[in-house]
Amino acid sequence: MTPATFNVAEAFYPLHVYVCEKCFLVQLPEYVSPAEIFAEDYAYFSSFSDSWLDHARRYTEAMTARLGLNERSLVVEVASNDGYLLQYFKRANIPVLGIEPAGNCAAAAIDKGVRSVVRFFGAATARAVAAEYGKADLLLGNNVLAHVPDLNDFVAGMKILLGDRGVVTMEFPHLLRLIESNQFDTIYHEHFSYLSFTTVQKVFAHHGLTLFDVEQLPTHGGSIRIFARHDHDTARAIAPAVAAMNAMERDFGLLSLDRYFAFDEQVKATKRALLSFLIGAKAAGKRIVGYGAPGKGNTLLNYCGIRTDFVDFTVDRSPHKQGNFLPGTRIPILAPEAIAAARPDYVLILPWNLTDEITRQMAFVRDWGGRFVVPIPTVRVLD
């Protein structure tokens, strides 16, 4: 929300999550279209997280070595944002192409020298890109699979754009970790799906793609990286990690509706605990501010009813967010320097997946006795 729209009524949408009792795909209805979300002024730029840049750099090094990528290869990233990842392949003289629907993010990538096209991805885009640029030796997407309302069209596009011996890698937050760690705030309208390995395996198989490996990652509270190939590319054997992941999800209960009903009660308990802490802190005369303006923070704050009566303001490193307000709660978003000026007693970390990075950057908060608060999976005050 911008200052110009502060006095304009906001649109609110239901946030109800549905589970398919057959394939166990967890999904939201499409209340807000991708065209509205990923508009020209899309506010999320990946390059403002140092830890995410390091994750991207390490990925490019690992894939270059594993797949033998070189100057004759083509690496295509779907939802390439501001070129945060492809820039590392480019520095290694490996040809790249980014496909990014948000024009302002694509422009930032082009400024880095990362070739980019501004389009939503699906079967039609895949055919057009393959005809103009060729097929991909490595086709990747980080935290995009959950963002598409038509999952079948998206995966069909990957099948079309992938070279005969090419590899797809996709990273996404793991539904198992979301439930296990109470990460309900990652449920918001920009995310249409919440994915398990078992469900994604079925979707890819429907389109002639085989998942042949999987890795667990610490990013975003616990993610997985899947590796896919064409069904006919049997030279790439299926790793033991595939069966192990299927077994882990089954044992956790992801193939039983009872697990999802129990999650509902976990969420309510988390809300009560966070409000109890905030009420106690304010009653004791403490000042509380936030750090970060992520999508997940809006779910947390709006669900818990936390507004400026609890949190004076929040800060964010992205200049694209500074000077605006969080939707629903109307909490101001300032530059990080505002925390040093305000000297709060508590800093509520909204992008809790970046807690280590944020506490290092803001270590000076402890100079006046300030402390950090992490709301997920349970309320923790860091010493």
C-alpha positions in Angstrom: 0.0 0.0 0.0 1.4 3.4 -1.0 0.8 6.7 0.7 -1.5 7.8 -2.2 -3.8 4.8 -1.5 -3.6 4.9 2.3 -7.2 6.3 2.7 -8.6 4.0 0.0 -10.5 0.9 1.1 -8.6 -2.3 0.6 -9.8 -5.5 -0.9 -9.7 -8.5 1.4 -9.9 -12.1 0.2 -10.7 -15.4 2.0 -7.6 -17.4 2.8 -8.9 -21.0 2.8 -6.6 -23.9 2.0 -8.0 -27.0 0.3 -6.5 -30.5 0.2 -7.3 -33.0 -2.6 -8.2 -36.3 -1.0 -6.9 -38.2 -4.0 -3.5 -36.7 -5.0 -3.1 -34.6 -1.8 -2.3 -31.4 -3.7 -2.8 -28.5 -1.2 -4.1 -25.4 -3.0 -5.7 -22.0 -2.7 -8.5 -20.8 -5.0 -7.5 -18.2 -7.5 -8.9 -15.0 -5.9 -6.1 -12.8 -7.2 -4.7 -13.4 -10.7 -1.0 -13.7 -11.5 -1.3 -10.7 -13.7 -2.4 -8.6 -10.7 0.3 -10.0 -8.4 3.3 -9.9 -10.8 2.6 -6.4 -12.2 5.1 -3.9 -13.5 5.7 -2.7 -9.9 6.3 -6.1 -8.3 8.1 -5.4 -5.1 10.2 -8.5 -4.5 13.8 -8.4 -5.7 15.9 -11.5 -4.9 19.2 -9.7 -4.8 18.4 -7.9 -1.5 19.2 -11.1 0.5 22.9 -11.9 0.9 22.2 -15.4 2.0 20.0 -16.1 -1.0 22.7 -14.8 -3.4 25.1 -17.1 -1.7 22.7 -20.0 -2.1 22.3 -19.2 -5.9 26.1 -19.0 -6.4 26.7 -22.4 -4.8 23.9 -23.9 -6.9 25.4 -22.6 -10.1 28.8 -24.1 -9.2 27.3 -27.4 -8.3 25.2 -27.7 -11.5 28.0 -26.6 -13.7 30.1 -29.4 -12.4 27.4 -32.1 -12.2 26.0 -31.4 -15.7 29.2 -30.4 -17.4 27.8 -27.0 -18.5 29.9 -24.9 -20.8 29.8 -22.1 -23.4 27.7 -24.4 -25.8 25.0 -25.0 -23.1 21.8 -23.1 -22.5 20.6 -22.4 -19.0 17.0 -21.1 -18.7 15.4 -19.9 -15.5 11.7 -19.5 -15.1 10.8 -16.7 -12.8 14.3 -15.3 -13.0 13.5 -12.1 -11.1 16.3 -9.6 -11.2 19.0 -12.0 -12.5 20.1 -12.9 -9.0 21.1 -16.5 -10.1 21.7 -16.4 -13.8 24.4 -13.7 -13.3 26.7 -16.4 -11.9 26.3 -18.7 -15.0 26.9 -15.7 -17.2 30.1 -14.9 -15.4 31.2 -18.5 -16.2 30.5 -17.8 -19.9 27.5 -20.1 -20.0 24.7 -18.8 -22.1 21.6 -17.9 -20.1 18.0 -16.8 -20.6 15.6 -15.6 -18.0 11.8 -15.8 -18.3 10.2 -13.3 -15.9 6.7 -11.9 -15.9 7.4 -8.8 -13.8 8.8 -6.1 -16.1 10.6 -4.1 -13.5 12.4 -7.3 -12.2 13.4 -8.3 -15.8 14.7 -4.8 -16.4 17.0 -5.1 -13.4 18.2 -8.4 -14.8 18.9 -6.9 -18.2 20.9 -4.2 -16.5 23.1 -7.0 -15.1 23.6 -8.3 -18.6 21.2 -11.2 -18.1 19.2 -11.9 -21.3 15.5 -11.9 -20.3 12.1 -12.1 -21.8 9.0 -10.7 -20.1 6.3 -13.4 -20.2 4.4 -15.7 -17.9 5.6 -19.3 -18.4 3.4 -22.1 -19.7 3.2 -24.3 -22.8 2.7 -21.4 -25.3 5.7 -19.5 -23.9 7.8 -22.7 -24.0 7.1 -23.2 -27.7 7.9 -19.6 -28.5 11.1 -19.6 -26.5 12.3 -23.0 -27.8 11.7 -21.8 -31.4 13.7 -18.5 -30.9 16.5 -19.6 -28.4 16.6 -23.4 -28.6 16.0 -25.9 -25.9 17.5 -25.9 -22.4 20.2 -28.1 -21.1 19.3 -26.9 -17.6 15.8 -25.6 -17.0 15.4 -24.3 -13.4 13.0 -22.5 -11.2 13.3 -21.4 -7.6 10.2 -20.8 -5.6 8.0 -20.5 -8.7 6.2 -23.9 -8.8 3.9 -22.8 -6.0 3.1 -19.5 -7.7 1.2 -20.8 -10.7 -2.5 -21.4 -10.7 -2.4 -23.8 -13.7 0.2 -26.3 -12.6 -0.4 -28.7 -15.5 0.2 -26.0 -18.1 3.4 -24.9 -16.4 4.8 -28.5 -16.2 3.7 -29.1 -19.8 5.8 -26.1 -20.7 8.9 -27.5 -19.0 8.5 -30.7 -21.0 8.4 -28.7 -24.3 11.4 -26.5 -23.4 13.7 -29.2 -22.0 16.4 -30.5 -24.3 16.5 -34.3 -25.0 19.2 -34.9 -22.4 18.4 -31.8 -20.4 17.7 -31.6 -16.7 15.0 -29.7 -14.8 15.6 -28.5 -11.2 12.9 -26.9 -9.2 13.1 -25.7 -5.6 10.1 -25.1 -3.5 9.2 -25.0 0.2 8.4 -28.5 1.4 4.8 -29.1 2.6 6.1 -31.5 5.3 8.3 -28.8 6.8 5.5 -26.2 6.6 3.3 -28.4 8.7 6.0 -29.7 11.0 7.3 -26.2 11.8 4.0 -24.4 11.9 4.9 -22.2 9.0 1.3 -21.1 8.3 2.4 -17.6 7.5 3.8 -18.9 4.2 0.2 -19.4 3.1 -0.9 -16.3 1.1 -2.5 -15.5 -2.2 0.8 -15.3 -4.1 1.2 -19.0 -3.5 -1.4 -21.1 -5.2 0.0 -24.5 -4.2 1.8 -26.1 -1.2 3.8 -29.1 -2.5 4.9 -32.5 -1.3 7.4 -34.5 -3.3 4.8 -37.3 -3.7 2.3 -34.9 -5.3 4.8 -33.2 -7.6 6.1 -36.6 -8.7 2.6 -37.5 -9.9 2.2 -34.2 -11.8 5.5 -34.5 -13.6 4.8 -38.1 -14.5 1.6 -37.1 -16.1 3.6 -34.9 -18.5 6.3 -37.5 -19.3 8.9 -36.2 -16.8 10.6 -38.5 -14.3 11.9 -37.2 -11.0 15.3 -39.0 -10.6 16.7 -37.2 -7.6 15.8 -34.9 -4.7 17.7 -32.9 -2.1 16.6 -31.4 1.2 17.5 -27.7 1.6 17.4 -25.4 4.6 16.1 -22.4 2.6 12.7 -20.8 3.4 12.3 -22.9 6.5 12.9 -26.2 4.7 12.7 -26.7 1.0 13.4 -29.5 -1.5 15.2 -29.4 -4.8 13.8 -31.9 -7.4 15.7 -33.2 -10.4 13.7 -34.2 -13.5 14.4 -35.6 -16.9 12.4 -36.9 -19.9 11.0 -40.4 -19.4 13.1 -41.7 -22.3 16.4 -40.4 -20.8 17.0 -43.6 -18.9 20.8 -43.0 -18.7 20.1 -40.9 -15.6 19.3 -43.5 -13.0 16.7 -42.9 -10.2 18.6 -42.1 -7.0 17.8 -43.8 -3.7 16.8 -40.4 -2.3 13.5 -40.7 -4.3 12.2 -43.7 -2.5 13.5 -42.4 0.8 11.6 -39.1 0.3 8.4 -40.9 -0.6 8.7 -43.0 2.5 9.4 -40.0 4.7 6.3 -38.2 3.5 4.1 -41.3 4.0 5.4 -41.9 7.5 4.8 -38.2 8.4 1.2 -38.6 7.4 1.0 -36.4 4.3 -1.2 -39.1 2.6 -3.8 -38.9 5.4 -6.3 -36.1 5.9 -5.9 -36.4 9.7 -2.5 -34.7 9.5 -4.0 -31.6 7.8 -6.9 -31.3 10.4 -4.3 -31.4 13.2 -2.4 -28.5 11.6 -5.4 -26.3 12.0 -5.1 -26.5 15.8 -1.4 -25.9 15.7 -2.0 -22.6 13.9 -4.5 -21.4 16.5 -2.1 -22.2 19.3 0.7 -20.2 17.6 -1.6 -17.1 17.3 -2.5 -17.2 21.0 1.2 -17.5 22.0 2.3 -14.6 19.9 -0.5 -12.3 21.1 0.2 -13.2 24.7 3.8 -12.2 24.3 3.0 -8.9 22.6 0.3 -8.0 25.1 2.7 -8.7 28.0 5.5 -6.6 26.4 3.3 -3.6 25.7 1.8 -3.8 29.2 5.4 -3.6 30.5 6.0 -0.4 28.4 8.2 -2.0 25.8 8.6 -0.7 22.3 8.3 -3.2 19.4 9.2 -2.7 15.8 9.4 -5.2 12.9 12.1 -6.2 10.5 11.1 -7.1 6.9 8.1 -6.7 4.7 7.7 -10.2 3.2 4.4 -11.7 2.0 4.5 -14.2 4.9 4.6 -11.3 7.4 1.3 -10.0 6.1 -0.4 -13.4 6.7 1.0 -13.5 10.2 0.1 -9.9 11.2 -3.4 -9.9 9.6 -4.4 -13.3 11.0 -3.2 -12.4 14.5 -4.7 -8.9 14.3 -1.3 -7.1 14.9 -1.3 -3.5 13.9 0.4 -0.3 15.0 -1.0 -0.8 18.5 1.7 -3.5 18.9 4.3 -2.8 16.2 5.3 0.8 15.5 6.8 0.2 12.1 8.8 -2.3 10.2 11.9 -1.9 8.0 13.1 -3.4 4.8 16.3 -3.2 2.7 14.5 -2.9 -0.5 13.9 0.7 -1.6 10.9 -0.5 -3.6 9.1 -1.2 -0.3 10.3 1.8 1.8 7.8 4.6 2.3 4.8 2.3 1.8 2.6 0.4 4.3 1.9 -3.2 4.9 -1.5 -4.2 3.5 -4.3 -4.7 6.0 -2.3 -3.7 9.0 -1.2 -0.3 7.6 2.2 -0.6 9.4 4.7 1.8 7.9 7.8 0.4 6.1 10.9 2.4 6.7 14.6 2.0 5.9 16.7 -0.2 8.2 18.4 2.9 9.7 15.1 3.7 11.5 15.8 0.9 14.0 19.0 2.6 15.3 17.1 5.8 15.7 14.2 4.3 17.5 16.2 2.0 19.8 13.3 -0.5 20.4 13.2 -3.1 23.1 12.2 -5.8 20.6 12.6 -6.4 16.9 10.0 -8.8 15.5 11.6 -10.7 12.6 9.0 -11.3 9.9 11.1 -13.1 7.4 12.1 -15.7 10.1 13.8 -17.9 7.4 16.5 -15.2 7.3 17.0 -14.9 11.1 20.7 -15.6 11.1 21.4 -13.0 8.3 19.2 -10.4 10.0 20.6 -10.8 13.5 24.1 -10.4 12.0 23.2 -7.3 10.1 21.4 -5.8 13.1 23.7 -6.9 15.8 23.9 -3.4 17.1 20.4 -3.7 18.5 21.9 -5.6 21.5 24.0 -2.5 22.3 21.1 -0.9 24.1 19.7 -4.2 25.4 17.3 -4.7 22.5 16.3 -8.3 21.7 15.1 -10.2 18.6 11.7 -12.0 18.5 11.1 -14.9 16.1 7.4 -15.9 15.8 7.6 -19.2 13.9 7.4 -22.1 14.8 6.9 -20.9 18.3 7.6 -17.5 19.8 11.3 -17.2 20.7 13.1 -14.3 22.2 16.8 -14.4 21.2 19.4 -13.4 23.7 
